[in-house]
Amino acid sequence: MKITPLNEFVRLRESLFNEKAAIEARLLELNQILGFELPGSAPKPVSWNPDPTQLGGKKLTMKQAICEALANGPLTRKELGIAVKAAGYVSKSKNLLSSMGIVLYGKDSPFKKMGKRFYLPINLNPAKAEPANGLRKAKKKPMSSEAKAKIAAGQKRRWALRKQAK
């Protein structure tokens, strides 16, 4: 019989099922000996996803954890992932970086990017309330209605001249 990828897959799948059944049987036997399970009951899958407050950690939102990590300065996305975990954020996601991408690249994201590094704008970063050079950006002043009218009249003149030139 010729070995094809499909035949190989079927053979490997069957061997994995056999191995799984043997492991489950051994686990049931061990559970019965240790008194964890009633005889004849199947072992329950075990998942461990602790509540961070039970472990003495703090419950943070993703946004709070990122703010806390960026308070020390700009970080790349990978560095930010490590810093967010170190800040105490517990993720249920298998891929923390993709979850962070939703917050970092979202429509109303407060985080800014310069090159490959993310940073907190001054108004969100309490550690750096004053810019390094001591200068603050001037606030935009509202435009008066007279100024708006002058701009509109000038634009209408330009449109009229362009239309005459055709």
Secondary structure in CASP SS format (residue, H / E / C, confidence):
PFRMAT SS
TARGET T0000
AUTHOR 0000-0000-0000
METHOD secondary structure of the structure
MODEL  1
M C 1.00
K C 1.00
I C 1.00
T C 1.00
P H 1.00
L H 1.00
N H 1.00
E H 1.00
F H 1.00
V H 1.00
R H 1.00
L H 1.00
R H 1.00
E H 1.00
S H 1.00
L H 1.00
F H 1.00
N H 1.00
E H 1.00
K H 1.00
A H 1.00
A H 1.00
I H 1.00
E H 1.00
A H 1.00
R H 1.00
L H 1.00
L H 1.00
E H 1.00
L H 1.00
N H 1.00
Q H 1.00
I H 1.00
L H 1.00
G C 1.00
F C 1.00
E C 1.00
L C 1.00
P C 1.00
G C 1.00
S C 1.00
A C 1.00
P C 1.00
K C 1.00
P C 1.00
V C 1.00
S C 1.00
W C 1.00
N C 1.00
P C 1.00
D C 1.00
P C 1.00
T C 1.00
Q C 1.00
L C 1.00
G C 1.00
G C 1.00
K C 1.00
K C 1.00
L C 1.00
T C 1.00
M H 1.00
K H 1.00
Q H 1.00
A H 1.00
I H 1.00
C H 1.00
E H 1.00
A H 1.00
L H 1.00
A C 1.00
N C 1.00
G C 1.00
P C 1.00
L E 1.00
T E 1.00
R H 1.00
K H 1.00
E H 1.00
L H 1.00
G H 1.00
I H 1.00
A H 1.00
V H 1.00
K H 1.00
A H 1.00
A C 1.00
G C 1.00
Y C 1.00
V C 1.00
S C 1.00
K C 1.00
S C 1.00
K C 1.00
N C 1.00
L H 1.00
L H 1.00
S H 1.00
S H 1.00
M H 1.00
G H 1.00
I H 1.00
V H 1.00
L H 1.00
Y C 1.00
G C 1.00
K C 1.00
D C 1.00
S C 1.00
P C 1.00
F C 1.00
K E 1.00
K E 1.00
M E 1.00
G C 1.00
K C 1.00
R E 1.00
F E 1.00
Y E 1.00
L C 1.00
P C 1.00
I H 1.00
N H 1.00
L H 1.00
N C 1.00
P H 1.00
A H 1.00
K H 1.00
A C 1.00
E C 1.00
P C 1.00
A C 1.00
N C 1.00
G C 1.00
L C 1.00
R C 1.00
K C 1.00
A C 1.00
K C 1.00
K C 1.00
K C 1.00
P C 1.00
M C 1.00
S C 1.00
S H 1.00
E H 1.00
A H 1.00
K H 1.00
A H 1.00
K H 1.00
I H 1.00
A H 1.00
A H 1.00
G H 1.00
Q H 1.00
K H 1.00
R H 1.00
R H 1.00
W H 1.00
A H 1.00
L H 1.00
R H 1.00
K H 1.00
Q H 1.00
A H 1.00
K C 1.00
END
